[in-house]
């Protein structure tokens, strides 16, 4: 990850909490407003499975129709199977149904009926089991959202008015700016604390993807591969969002409980809404972490928020932290003769 800037936009109250607690609060994913957070890869997999088994159910219905018509007359099955194949659409001739019908000629004559019944039973069983798999995935994703903690940052060289409006909430809000390597340093400084709680953490960039709701086969394959990009599948699961959010340009700290690959995931801290990463671990100071703090671009240093922010910084030994004002105005007070 390159050493550029990332930003966090927050209310004044959250800023005061940060400097007073000397920590970054990392909320659990289930508290995010986006109810689809962390679900898109599971959705892609299950979408593909649904289409696959729905198609097989159609094949099963066609095959059952053939068996109901012919019964267990082995010779008729060969003749009617060949005629049935010829009536299939070009697409279905290339499908598994077409392959099964063509396979009749290679089956022992006395085994043709059982051969077709075998595929019919298998397809219907897998179709019936699909909803069981859906329920299992939904359960797992729900637990993952409850015990995965995420801190979101906006990668940008400059501040964004859109981000102010969405995440600041009002003009009485602030933004902090740091370099991305400070996030890595933060995790390194908290390694022992995380280990003691059997947790791990990673910094990742979010990928914004078009077509997530009805993903193509190629997109499904690409998304499922993302489960392997981190030290745990949950890392990849929380790095995918719809393209409509692309303006966020997110860099994320993702914290999650450690577990063995085959071990069932459980939320060991159901009462925990989030956790806090210490900004002063190892003797560091907050000012070593923060690059600057900005006020809303429609305000200047005569505003109440500027005065309050200056007072807060002095109270928490941050008098040297730059407070940046960059008011958006044309022909303002800076233009005079």
N, C-alpha and C positions, 0 to 999 in steps of 0.2 A: 504494500500500500504506500503510495507516494506521500511525501511529507508536505501536504498542503493543508488548508484550513477546513475545520468543521465547526458548526455553530449549533447552539441550543437556544431556542426562544422560549421564554417562560414568564410567568407572572412575577411581580415583585415579591410576593409571599414565598414563592418557590426559590427565588434567589436568596432571600434572607435565610431560608431553611438550609440552603447549600452552604453559605458562609458561616452560619452559626453551628451547624453540625459538622462542618469540615468534611463533607462527604457528598457523593453523587448517589441519589436515590434511583434504584433500578426496579420499576414495577413489574409485576407478573403480567404475562401476555394476555391473560383472560380479562384484564381490566381495560384493555385498549378499546376504543370506540368501534374499531373495525372488527366485527364479529367473525370475519373470514380469516383473520390473522392466523397464520400457521397451518391453514387447511388446504391450500391450493394443490400441493403435490398429492395429498390423499384424494382430493377431488379428481385430479387428472387420472390417477390409477383406477378409481372406481368408475369414472365415466367410461374409460376404455373397456373395463370389465362388463359394465352394463350393456354397452353396444355389442360386445362379443357374445354374451350369453343370450341377449335378445335375438340376435341373428340365429344362434343355435336353436333357440326355442322355435323359431320359424321353420328351420330345417327339420326339427323333431316333429312338428305338426304335419309337414309334408310327408315325412317318412311313415308316420303313424297312419296317414291316409292311405298310403300304398299297402301297408300291412293289413289294414281293415278291409281293403278291397280284395286282396289276394289270399290272405290267411297264410297257412304254413305249407301251401302247395309249392314245393321247391322248384319245379320246372316253370311254373307260372311266374314265380318271383324273378327268375332270370329274364324272362321275356318282357314282363311288365316293367321291371327295373330299367331295362334298356330303352323301352318306349318312354318311360317317365323321364329318363335322363335327356332324351332328345327334346322334350318339351320345356326343359329348364331354360331360363334366360342365360345369355353368355356369361354374366357375372356369377350366377349360381353354378354353372358348369365348372367354373374354376374354384368353387368353394369346397369345403369339407364334405358337403352333401354330394356334390358331383363326384368327388374322389371315392366316397363310400359306394355309390351306385356303380361306378366303373369297376370297383373291386369285386363285385359279385362274380365276375367271370373267373376269378382266381380262387374262389372259395370252394371247398368240397361241396358237391351238390346237396348232400344231406345236412350241411351246416349253414345254408343261405339264410334261412329264417332266423336262426339264433344269432348269426352275424349281424343282421339288421336290428334285431331286438337289443343286442348289446349296445350299439350306438344310441338307440332311442333311450334306453335306461340311463346311460351315461350323460347324455345331453340334458335330460329332464332333471337329473339329480344335481348337476352343476348349476343349472338355472335356479333351482330351488335354494341352493346353498349361497347364492349371490347375496341375498339380503342378510344372511348370517355374517358374511365377510364385511358388508357395509356397517353393520352394527359394531363389529369388532374394531374397525378402523375409526369409527366415530368415537368410541370409548377411549381408544388410545390417544387420539388427537385432543380430546377433552382434557385428559390427564396431562398431556404435554403442555397445553396452554396454562394449566394451573401451576405447574412447577418449573416453567421457563421464564426467566426474567430478562427484560430487554431495555436498554437505554438507547434512544434514537438521536442521531446527530445529522445535520444537514451539511453535505460537502459543497462548498462554494468559496470562491475568492471574495465575493461581496455579499453583503446582507441582502435579504429578499423581503420586499413589502408583502408579498403573498404569504410567506412564512410567518411574518409578524402577525398578519390578520388571522391566520388559521391557528397558530400555536401560542402567540403572545396573548391574544384575546382582547386586548385593548391597547390604547396608547400608554397606559400605565403599566408597561411591561418592559422587560430587558432581554438582551441577547448576550450570551458569552461566546467568545471565540477562542479556539485553541488550535494547535497543530495536531495532525493525526497521530504523530509519534507519542504525544502525551497520553493518548488512550492506551497505547501499548505499555507505556511506563506505569500507568495506573493499574493495569492488570498484573504486571510484574510485582508491583509493590504490595498487592493484595493476595499474592499466590498462597502464602502460608495461611492466611485467614480463610481462603476458599478451600484449601486442602483440609483444614480442621473440620469443615462442615461438609466434607465429601462432595465438593462442587468443583466445576471447571468453568472456564470462560473463554470466549474467542471473539475477535473483532472481524466483522464481515461487511461486505457491501451488498445492498439489496439490488436484485435484478427486477426490472419492470417489464412485464410480458403482456403482449396483446394476445387475445384468444383464449384466456384461461378458462372461461366458462364452458366453452365447447371445444376442448383441445383436440387438435389433429393427432394422428398417430406419431408423427415426427416430434411434435411438441411434447406429447406424453413421455416419449423416450428420453428427451432432453431433460425434462423436469425430474424424472425419477433418478437420473444420474446425479442430480444435484444433492441427493441425500448422502452422497459420499464425499462432499467437498470439505467437511469439517471432521472434528474428532468424534462427533456423535451425529446421528441422523437428524436430531432436532435442530442442529445448526443450519443444515440445508433447508429444512422445512420452513424456517423463519427468514429466508432470504428471497422469497418470491412474493411479488405483489402485482396487481393489475397495472397496466400501463397508464391508467388514469391518474395514478399517484406519482408519476415520474418527476414532477416538479419538486418532490421531497429530496431526491438525490441522497438517500439515506446511507449512512454508515452506522452500524449497530454494534453495541456490546451485548453479547448474548451469554447469559449465565445459566447453568443447568446442573442438576444433580448427576453425579457420576453413577454409572451402572455397567454391568457386564452386558455383552452384546445380546445374549439370550434372556437376560434377566427381565422380569416384568417391571415396568415403570410404575411407581406409586408416588403420590404426593406426600412426602414425609412431614411437610409443614403446611397443612391446609389452612391454618390461621394466619399465615404470612402473606401480606399483600405486596411485599417487595423487600428488597435488601439494600444496604448502603455500602458503597465502596469508599474506603477511607482515602481522603485526598492528602493526608499528612502522615501516611505510613512511612516509617524509616527516616523520620526527621524532616520530611519535606514540608513546604508551606503551600498554602492555597495559591499564593501569588506565583509560585513556581509552576503551577498547573494552568492557571488562566492567563491568556494572552491580553485580553481586554474585555471590558463590559460596555455594551452599546445601549443607548436609549432609542426610543422610537424615532424613525426618520422624519416625522412631522413635528418633532419637538426640538428645542435647543437648550442651551445651558441656563436659560432663565426660567425653565419649567420647574414645577414642583417635584416631578419625578427625579430630575437631575439633583436637586438639593437633597431629597431624601436618600438617594443612592449614595451621594457623597458622604452623608452622615452615617449611613450603614457601614460603608467601607472603613471609615475612620474608627467606628466602634469595634470592628472585627480585625483591626490591624492590617487593613488593605488600602491605606491612604495612597500608596504608590501605584495601585492598580489603575491604569488609564480608563477614564470614562469617556467614551467617544460619542460626540454629537455630530451628526452629518445631516442636518435638516434639508429636506427637499424644498427648495424655493428658487424662484427666478426673480431677479431685480429686488432681492431682499436687502438686509442690512449690510451685507458684504459689498454691495455695489454703491459706492458714493464718491463724490468729487470734492 
